[in-house]
Amino acid sequence: MYVIVVLAVCILFSMGIPGASASPRELEEIRSAIKAKGAKWHADETSVSRLSMKERKMRLGNKDDVDLAALVGDTSESVPLATVEAAPSSLDWRNNGMNYVSTVKDQKSCGSCWAFAVTAALESQIMIGTNGTQFDLAEQILVSCGGGGTCSGGSPSSASTYIRDKGLPLEGCFPYTATNNSCTSACVDWQTGIATVYKVNGWHSATASAYPQRVQDLKNALYTYGPVLATFYVYNDFFSYRSGVYSYTTGAYAGAHAVLIVGYDDTQQAFIVKNSWGTGWGEFGYFLVAYSEVGGTSSFAYSAIAYDGYGDNPTPPPPNPPACTYALSNTGKTFKATGGNGNFSISCPSGCAWTVSSSATWVTIKSGTSGNASGQVTYTVGANPGSARTATINVQGANYNQTYTVTQQAQRARK
């Protein structure tokens, strides 16, 4: 039997003068640290970073003097860890034959990340069992009805036991208020057992290994069970995340957080993660986090929970990876001697990897050197000092090899 002790209190501590908004200096320090460490993400002002220190604390947690004693989670189901012999190189449950992930939500000024992550995981289990039907369940039930915590933080493991034993009704039964509220405010139908509730069959640890094997455990769980709940440690640079593959660069520890992993990408060496801070943060509410952070400063997925389907619907295996077919938007371009810029598109199903390389030093690939779905390649052609010349851009994929031809005119002789 697994015993998981999880604290996901989402607490923030002041990074400077209380009431002061994030300064340009703070953002510049983060960007400088990203550059210095060679990190692969972009920092910018976000809906969270532009809040004052006090508002950040209200949004993600609670008072400074909160009791930080861990809430002990219930004993989980005794289910073996997932083992997969030939998982694909990428998986995204938002685009895995269809979308099995609910819309991005906003927990607002309440430390209820634990409730949002648990609810999102249950919603995905239902969507997998109903061929992608969108569901919106009531996080407020967990916050107000003894489901594992309050706006002062909570335990994803206790909340997972709650949705196994009692379940959640639809959002309309108890619309989210971002307050502790009272359970008596929920719809009477739910309290009397008339309204439909949705339960998870069971839950268990998604991994029991140390890094780096822990990364493979998480990938196996994602492939076998669906989206996985994960907790990690948030540092101040994370609030300014806008895009790219996050890895810790700078800033003090802020608190623990709970999120939902919805996929992975071996090409980018990253997990794909759904947050609960609205669409004004990150990549429309999502972020990529480097595999290395599993063993890094943020201890990503130091606790991770997988669910075993809902009701009478055990989680089915994901659809087989699509057959990889590729097509180029065009097969070449001719440039004048002065050179210039060019581009072409690669069309292929999601999950089909490809790489691009140039056969000549005077043709430089600027973007689109690799991908796992349809994408665009951009390149530059240098000035030609001599006679006409030809080069190829090689596109390689699974059982696929195509050349894109670049020709350049000769330099005209001066009279």
C-alpha positions as CSV (number, residue, x, y, z in Angstrom):
1,M,0.0,0.0,0.0
2,Y,1.3,3.5,-0.8
3,V,1.1,6.2,1.8
4,I,1.5,9.6,0.2
5,V,2.0,12.7,2.3
6,V,1.4,15.8,0.2
7,L,1.4,19.4,1.0
8,A,0.3,21.7,-1.8
9,V,-0.4,24.9,0.1
10,C,0.4,27.3,-2.8
11,I,1.9,29.7,-0.3
12,L,3.8,32.8,-1.4
13,F,6.2,35.0,0.6
14,S,7.0,38.6,-0.2
15,M,9.9,39.1,-2.6
16,G,10.3,42.8,-1.7
17,I,8.3,45.6,-0.3
18,P,4.7,44.5,0.4
19,G,2.2,46.1,-2.0
20,A,4.8,46.8,-4.7
21,S,4.2,45.5,-8.2
22,A,6.7,43.4,-10.0
23,S,9.3,45.9,-11.3
24,P,11.1,46.1,-14.6
25,R,14.3,45.4,-12.6
26,E,12.9,42.1,-11.3
27,L,12.0,41.0,-14.9
28,E,15.4,42.0,-16.2
29,E,17.1,40.0,-13.4
30,I,15.1,36.9,-14.4
31,R,16.0,37.4,-18.1
32,S,19.7,37.9,-17.3
33,A,19.6,34.6,-15.2
34,I,17.9,32.8,-18.1
35,K,20.6,33.9,-20.5
36,A,23.5,33.2,-18.1
37,K,22.3,29.7,-17.4
38,G,21.3,28.9,-21.0
39,A,17.7,28.2,-20.0
40,K,15.2,27.6,-22.8
41,W,12.3,29.8,-21.7
42,H,11.1,33.3,-22.0
43,A,10.2,35.6,-19.1
44,D,7.7,38.5,-19.5
45,E,5.0,40.3,-17.6
46,T,2.1,38.0,-16.9
47,S,-1.3,38.3,-15.2
48,V,0.4,36.9,-12.1
49,S,3.7,38.7,-12.1
50,R,2.1,42.1,-12.5
51,L,0.2,41.7,-9.2
52,S,1.5,43.3,-6.1
53,M,3.3,41.1,-3.6
54,K,0.2,41.1,-1.3
55,E,-2.1,40.2,-4.2
56,R,0.2,37.4,-5.3
57,K,0.0,36.0,-1.7
58,M,-3.7,36.3,-1.7
59,R,-4.0,34.6,-5.1
60,L,-1.8,31.6,-4.3
61,G,-2.0,31.2,-0.6
62,N,-2.5,32.7,2.7
63,K,-1.1,34.5,5.7
64,D,2.5,34.3,6.6
65,D,1.8,32.7,10.0
66,V,-0.2,29.8,8.5
67,D,0.5,26.4,10.1
68,L,2.7,24.7,7.6
69,A,2.3,21.2,9.1
70,A,1.6,18.8,6.2
71,L,-1.9,17.4,5.8
72,V,-1.5,13.6,5.8
73,G,-3.0,12.0,2.8
74,D,-5.1,8.8,2.9
75,T,-3.7,5.4,1.9
76,S,-3.9,5.1,-1.9
77,E,-4.9,2.1,-4.0
78,S,-2.3,-0.6,-4.2
79,V,-1.8,-0.6,-8.0
80,P,1.5,-1.5,-9.7
81,L,3.4,1.3,-11.5
82,A,2.7,1.5,-15.2
83,T,5.3,-0.2,-17.4
84,V,5.3,0.5,-21.1
85,E,7.6,-1.2,-23.6
86,A,7.2,1.1,-26.6
87,A,5.7,4.5,-25.6
88,P,5.7,7.2,-28.4
89,S,8.3,10.0,-28.2
90,S,5.6,12.5,-27.5
91,L,2.0,12.4,-26.0
92,D,-0.5,15.3,-25.5
93,W,-3.9,14.4,-24.1
94,R,-5.2,17.7,-25.6
95,N,-4.6,16.2,-29.1
96,N,-4.6,12.4,-28.7
97,G,-7.1,11.5,-31.3
98,M,-9.3,14.2,-29.7
99,N,-9.1,16.5,-26.7
100,Y,-9.3,14.9,-23.3
101,V,-8.4,18.0,-21.2
102,S,-10.9,20.5,-19.8
103,T,-10.5,24.2,-20.3
104,V,-8.0,26.3,-18.3
105,K,-9.5,27.7,-15.1
106,D,-8.4,30.4,-12.6
107,Q,-8.2,29.7,-8.9
108,K,-7.9,33.5,-8.2
109,S,-7.1,34.7,-4.7
110,C,-7.4,31.4,-3.0
111,G,-4.8,28.7,-2.3
112,S,-6.9,26.0,-3.9
113,C,-4.5,24.7,-6.5
114,W,-4.8,21.3,-4.9
115,A,-8.6,21.3,-5.6
116,F,-8.2,22.5,-9.2
117,A,-5.5,19.9,-10.0
118,V,-7.6,17.1,-8.6
119,T,-10.8,18.3,-10.4
120,A,-8.9,18.7,-13.7
121,A,-7.6,15.1,-13.3
122,L,-11.1,13.8,-12.7
123,E,-12.5,15.8,-15.6
124,S,-9.9,14.2,-17.9
125,Q,-10.8,10.7,-16.7
126,I,-14.5,11.4,-17.5
127,M,-13.6,12.9,-20.9
128,I,-11.5,9.8,-21.8
129,G,-14.4,7.6,-20.9
130,T,-16.9,9.6,-22.9
131,N,-14.9,10.2,-26.1
132,G,-13.9,13.8,-25.3
133,T,-17.2,15.2,-24.0
134,Q,-16.2,18.4,-22.1
135,F,-16.9,18.4,-18.4
136,D,-16.8,21.2,-15.8
137,L,-17.0,20.0,-12.2
138,A,-17.3,22.0,-9.0
139,E,-13.9,22.7,-7.3
140,Q,-15.8,24.6,-4.6
141,I,-17.2,21.4,-3.2
142,L,-13.6,20.3,-2.3
143,V,-12.8,23.6,-0.8
144,S,-16.1,24.0,1.2
145,C,-17.2,20.5,2.1
146,G,-14.2,18.9,3.7
147,G,-12.7,17.7,0.5
148,G,-9.0,18.0,1.6
149,G,-8.4,21.6,2.5
150,T,-9.4,25.2,2.2
151,C,-8.2,28.5,0.6
152,S,-5.3,28.1,3.0
153,G,-4.0,25.1,1.2
154,G,-4.8,21.4,1.0
155,S,-3.8,17.9,0.3
156,P,-4.2,16.4,-3.2
157,S,-4.1,12.9,-1.8
158,S,-7.0,13.6,0.7
159,A,-8.9,15.3,-2.1
160,S,-8.3,12.2,-4.4
161,T,-9.8,10.0,-1.7
162,Y,-12.8,12.4,-1.5
163,I,-13.6,12.2,-5.2
164,R,-13.2,8.4,-5.0
165,D,-15.6,8.0,-2.1
166,K,-18.1,10.9,-2.6
167,G,-17.4,12.4,-6.0
168,L,-18.1,15.9,-7.5
169,P,-21.2,17.4,-9.1
170,L,-21.1,19.8,-12.1
171,E,-19.9,23.4,-11.6
172,G,-23.5,24.7,-11.6
173,C,-24.2,23.0,-8.3
174,F,-21.7,25.2,-6.5
175,P,-20.0,27.8,-8.7
176,Y,-16.5,28.7,-7.6
177,T,-16.2,31.7,-5.3
178,A,-12.5,31.7,-4.5
179,T,-13.5,31.8,-0.8
180,N,-13.9,29.1,1.9
181,N,-17.6,29.6,1.8
182,S,-20.0,27.1,3.4
183,C,-21.0,23.7,2.1
184,T,-24.6,24.6,2.7
185,S,-24.3,27.0,-0.3
186,A,-24.1,24.0,-2.6
187,C,-27.2,22.8,-4.4
188,V,-29.6,20.8,-2.3
189,D,-29.8,18.1,-5.0
190,W,-26.1,17.2,-4.4
191,Q,-26.5,17.3,-0.6
192,T,-29.5,14.9,-0.8
193,G,-27.9,12.6,-3.3
194,I,-30.3,13.4,-6.1
195,A,-27.8,15.2,-8.4
196,T,-25.3,13.2,-10.5
197,V,-21.9,13.0,-9.0
198,Y,-18.7,11.8,-10.7
199,K,-16.2,9.6,-8.9
200,V,-12.8,8.3,-9.7
201,N,-12.4,4.5,-9.4
202,G,-9.1,4.8,-7.4
203,W,-5.8,6.6,-7.2
204,H,-2.2,5.7,-6.6
205,S,1.3,7.0,-6.8
206,A,2.4,7.5,-10.4
207,T,6.1,6.9,-9.6
208,A,8.2,5.4,-6.9
209,S,11.6,5.9,-8.5
210,A,14.4,8.5,-8.0
211,Y,15.5,10.8,-10.8
212,P,16.1,10.1,-13.7
213,Q,14.0,6.9,-13.7
214,R,11.2,9.0,-12.2
215,V,10.8,10.8,-15.5
216,Q,10.1,7.5,-17.3
217,D,7.7,6.5,-14.6
218,L,5.7,9.7,-15.2
219,K,5.7,9.1,-19.0
220,N,4.5,5.5,-18.5
221,A,1.7,6.7,-16.2
222,L,0.7,9.4,-18.6
223,Y,0.5,6.8,-21.4
224,T,-1.3,4.2,-19.4
225,Y,-3.7,6.2,-17.2
226,G,-4.1,9.7,-18.7
227,P,-3.2,13.1,-17.3
228,V,-1.3,12.9,-14.0
229,L,-1.6,15.2,-11.0
230,A,1.8,16.6,-9.8
231,T,3.2,18.9,-7.1
232,F,6.3,21.0,-7.2
233,Y,8.1,23.9,-5.5
234,V,7.5,27.3,-6.9
235,Y,10.3,30.0,-7.0
236,N,9.8,33.6,-7.9
237,D,11.0,33.4,-11.5
238,F,8.1,31.1,-12.3
239,F,5.5,33.9,-12.0
240,S,7.1,35.6,-15.0
241,Y,7.0,32.5,-17.2
242,R,5.6,33.2,-20.7
243,S,6.8,30.4,-23.0
244,G,9.4,27.8,-23.6
245,V,10.7,25.0,-21.4
246,Y,10.9,26.2,-17.8
247,S,13.8,25.4,-15.5
248,Y,14.7,27.2,-12.4
249,T,17.0,30.2,-12.9
250,T,16.7,32.7,-10.0
251,G,14.6,33.8,-7.1
252,A,13.6,32.7,-3.6
253,Y,11.3,29.8,-2.7
254,A,7.7,30.9,-2.7
255,G,5.6,27.8,-1.9
256,A,4.3,24.4,-3.1
257,H,1.9,24.1,-6.0
258,A,-0.3,21.4,-7.6
259,V,-0.9,21.1,-11.4
260,L,-1.9,18.6,-14.0
261,I,0.6,17.0,-16.4
262,V,-1.2,16.4,-19.7
263,G,1.7,15.1,-21.8
264,Y,5.4,15.0,-22.7
265,D,7.8,15.7,-25.5
266,D,11.1,13.9,-25.8
267,T,12.4,16.3,-28.5
268,Q,12.1,19.2,-26.1
269,Q,12.8,17.0,-23.1
270,A,9.8,18.4,-21.3
271,F,6.5,17.7,-19.7
272,I,3.4,19.6,-20.9
273,V,1.5,21.0,-17.9
274,K,-1.9,22.6,-17.2
275,N,-1.9,25.3,-14.6
276,S,-4.9,27.0,-12.8
277,W,-3.9,30.7,-13.1
278,G,-6.0,31.6,-16.0
279,T,-5.0,32.1,-19.7
280,G,-3.1,35.3,-19.0
281,W,-0.2,33.4,-17.6
282,G,2.2,31.2,-19.5
283,E,1.2,29.7,-22.9
284,F,-2.5,30.4,-22.5
285,G,-2.5,28.8,-19.1
286,Y,0.0,25.9,-19.9
287,F,3.7,25.5,-19.4
288,L,6.5,23.2,-20.4
289,V,8.9,22.1,-17.7
290,A,12.2,20.4,-18.3
291,Y,12.6,16.7,-17.4
292,S,15.7,17.8,-15.5
293,E,13.5,19.8,-13.0
294,V,12.2,16.4,-11.7
295,G,15.7,16.2,-10.1
296,G,16.3,19.9,-10.0
297,T,15.6,22.9,-7.8
298,S,11.8,22.8,-8.2
299,S,11.6,19.0,-7.5
300,F,8.9,18.8,-10.2
301,A,6.4,16.0,-9.5
302,Y,8.0,15.2,-6.1
303,S,4.5,13.8,-5.5
304,A,2.4,12.5,-8.5
305,I,-1.0,10.8,-8.5
306,A,-2.6,8.7,-11.3
307,Y,-6.3,7.9,-11.5
308,D,-7.9,4.6,-12.6
309,G,-10.8,5.8,-14.6
310,Y,-14.2,6.8,-13.3
311,G,-17.4,5.0,-12.4
312,D,-17.7,1.8,-14.5
313,N,-15.2,3.1,-17.0
314,P,-11.6,2.2,-16.4
315,T,-9.1,4.3,-18.2
316,P,-8.6,2.8,-21.7
317,P,-5.2,2.8,-23.3
318,P,-4.5,5.9,-25.5
319,P,-5.1,5.5,-29.2
320,N,-2.2,4.0,-31.2
321,P,0.3,6.6,-32.4
322,P,-0.8,7.9,-35.9
323,A,0.9,6.6,-39.0
324,C,3.5,9.3,-39.8
325,T,3.1,10.8,-43.3
326,Y,4.9,14.0,-44.3
327,A,4.4,16.7,-47.0
328,L,6.3,19.9,-47.8
329,S,4.5,23.0,-48.9
330,N,7.0,23.5,-51.7
331,T,10.3,21.8,-52.8
332,G,12.6,24.7,-53.4
333,K,13.4,28.3,-54.1
334,T,15.8,30.4,-56.2
335,F,17.5,33.4,-54.8
336,K,19.4,36.3,-56.3
337,A,23.1,36.7,-55.6
338,T,22.3,39.1,-52.8
339,G,20.7,36.3,-50.8
340,G,17.6,36.6,-48.6
341,N,15.1,34.7,-46.4
342,G,12.9,31.7,-47.2
343,N,10.5,29.4,-45.6
344,F,8.4,26.2,-46.1
345,S,5.9,24.2,-44.1
346,I,6.0,20.6,-43.0
347,S,2.6,18.9,-42.6
348,C,2.3,15.7,-40.5
349,P,0.2,14.2,-37.8
350,S,0.8,15.2,-34.1
351,G,3.4,12.9,-32.6
352,C,5.4,12.5,-35.8
353,A,9.0,13.6,-35.2
354,W,11.2,15.3,-37.9
355,T,14.5,17.1,-38.1
356,V,15.9,19.6,-40.6
357,S,19.5,20.3,-41.6
358,S,21.4,22.2,-44.3
359,S,24.0,20.8,-46.6
360,A,25.8,24.1,-47.1
361,T,27.2,26.8,-44.7
362,W,25.7,29.6,-46.8
363,V,22.2,28.3,-46.0
364,T,21.3,28.8,-42.3
365,I,18.3,27.3,-40.6
366,K,16.9,30.0,-38.3
367,S,13.9,28.2,-36.9
368,G,12.1,24.9,-37.2
369,T,15.1,22.6,-36.9
370,S,12.9,19.9,-35.4
371,G,9.3,19.1,-34.5
372,N,6.7,16.6,-33.4
373,A,3.8,17.9,-35.5
374,S,3.2,20.2,-38.5
375,G,5.5,23.2,-38.4
376,Q,7.4,25.8,-40.4
377,V,11.0,26.0,-41.3
378,T,12.7,29.4,-41.9
379,Y,16.1,29.9,-43.3
380,T,18.5,32.6,-44.6
381,V,20.7,32.5,-47.7
382,G,24.0,34.4,-47.6
383,A,25.3,36.7,-50.4
384,N,27.0,34.8,-53.3
385,P,30.4,36.2,-54.2
386,G,30.9,33.9,-57.2
387,S,29.2,31.5,-59.6
388,A,25.7,30.0,-59.4
389,R,25.4,27.4,-56.7
390,T,22.9,24.8,-55.3
391,A,22.3,23.5,-51.8
392,T,19.8,21.2,-50.1
393,I,17.8,21.3,-46.9
394,N,17.3,17.8,-45.7
395,V,14.0,16.9,-44.0
396,Q,14.0,13.5,-42.2
397,G,11.2,11.8,-40.3
398,A,10.0,8.3,-39.5
399,N,10.7,6.4,-42.7
400,Y,10.8,9.7,-44.6
401,N,13.6,11.6,-46.3
402,Q,12.9,14.6,-48.5
403,T,15.2,17.3,-49.9
404,Y,14.3,21.0,-50.3
405,T,16.5,22.6,-53.0
406,V,18.0,26.1,-52.7
407,T,19.6,27.6,-55.8
408,Q,21.3,30.9,-56.0
409,Q,22.2,33.0,-59.0
410,A,25.8,34.1,-59.8
411,Q,27.2,37.4,-58.9
412,R,27.0,39.6,-62.0
413,A,30.4,40.7,-63.3
414,R,31.0,44.5,-63.2
415,K,31.5,46.3,-66.5
